Amino acid sequence: QVQLVESGGGLVQAGGSLRLSCAASGSITSFGTMGWYRQAPGKQRELVAHITSGTITNYATSVKGRFTISRDNAKNTGYLQMNSLKPEDTAVYYCNALIHSNYGVGDYWGQGTQVTVSS
């Protein structure tokens, strides 16, 4: 069974920083493109950033220059460094990854981690 587990969310003041982690576990053979998404109350889930297995990155306009996505393939873990946080960044953050495992290829989601930015 493959699982993605996020951590690192919490409450922070505007202008502060948080680092989210997304760890994949199970019989993983390769860890493909990974993305971070967020969903604020009453809004649709949106892509925040994604990174390919070749470390090509892409960011939503709203977070460019403030957030950095990265990965450690040896640890099957992805990260989202969030700086200069704003109240509008408040949301549940989810990681998503394309993972090759002993069960085949699958698109997996984590359970989500809450990020709250106070003004």
C-alpha positions in Angstrom: 0.0 0.0 0.0 1.4 3.4 -1.0 0.6 6.4 1.2 1.4 10.1 1.1 1.6 11.9 4.5 1.9 15.7 4.8 3.2 17.5 7.8 4.4 21.0 8.8 1.2 22.9 8.7 0.1 25.3 11.5 -0.8 28.8 12.6 1.6 31.6 11.6 1.4 35.4 11.5 1.4 37.2 8.2 5.0 37.6 7.0 6.0 34.3 8.6 7.2 31.0 7.1 6.3 27.4 7.2 7.8 24.3 5.5 5.5 21.5 4.5 6.7 18.0 3.9 5.1 15.2 1.9 6.5 11.7 2.6 5.7 8.7 0.4 5.8 5.3 1.9 5.2 1.8 0.6 6.7 -0.4 -2.1 7.8 2.5 -4.2 10.0 2.0 -7.2 10.0 5.6 -8.5 8.5 8.9 -7.5 7.3 11.0 -10.4 5.8 14.5 -10.7 4.7 15.9 -7.4 2.4 18.8 -6.8 1.1 20.9 -3.9 -2.5 22.0 -4.0 -4.6 24.0 -1.6 -8.3 24.5 -0.9 -9.7 27.4 1.1 -13.2 27.3 2.6 -15.8 27.8 -0.1 -13.3 27.7 -2.9 -12.1 25.1 -5.4 -8.9 23.2 -4.9 -6.1 25.0 -6.8 -2.6 24.1 -7.9 0.1 25.9 -5.9 3.3 24.4 -7.4 4.5 21.2 -9.0 7.9 19.6 -9.7 8.8 16.9 -12.1 11.1 14.0 -11.5 13.7 16.1 -13.4 13.1 19.0 -11.0 11.4 21.3 -13.4 9.2 23.5 -11.3 6.0 25.6 -12.0 4.2 27.9 -9.6 0.9 29.6 -9.4 1.2 33.3 -10.0 0.0 34.1 -6.5 2.9 32.3 -4.8 5.8 33.0 -7.2 8.8 34.4 -5.5 7.4 33.4 -2.0 7.1 29.6 -2.2 9.7 27.1 -3.2 8.9 23.5 -4.1 11.7 20.8 -3.9 12.1 17.1 -3.5 14.5 14.5 -2.1 14.2 11.5 -4.3 16.3 9.3 -2.0 13.8 9.9 0.7 10.7 9.9 -1.5 9.8 13.2 0.1 8.7 16.5 -1.3 8.7 19.9 0.3 7.0 23.3 0.1 8.9 26.2 1.7 6.4 29.0 2.2 7.8 32.5 3.0 6.2 35.9 3.3 2.9 34.2 4.1 -0.3 36.2 3.7 -3.8 35.6 5.2 -5.0 34.6 1.7 -2.7 31.7 1.8 -4.9 30.1 4.5 -6.1 26.8 3.3 -5.8 23.0 3.6 -2.7 22.0 1.6 -2.5 18.7 -0.1 0.3 16.9 -1.9 -0.2 14.8 -4.9 2.2 12.5 -6.6 2.5 10.1 -9.5 4.1 7.0 -8.0 5.3 3.8 -9.5 5.1 0.9 -7.0 4.8 -2.9 -6.8 1.1 -2.2 -7.4 1.6 -0.4 -10.7 1.4 3.3 -11.4 -1.0 5.4 -9.3 -1.9 9.0 -8.6 -1.9 9.5 -4.9 -3.1 12.3 -2.5 -2.2 13.0 1.0 -4.7 13.7 3.7 -4.1 17.4 3.8 -2.5 19.8 6.4 -4.0 23.0 7.6 -2.2 26.3 7.1 -3.6 29.3 8.9 -2.1 32.8 8.4 -3.3 35.4 10.8 -3.2 39.1 10.0 
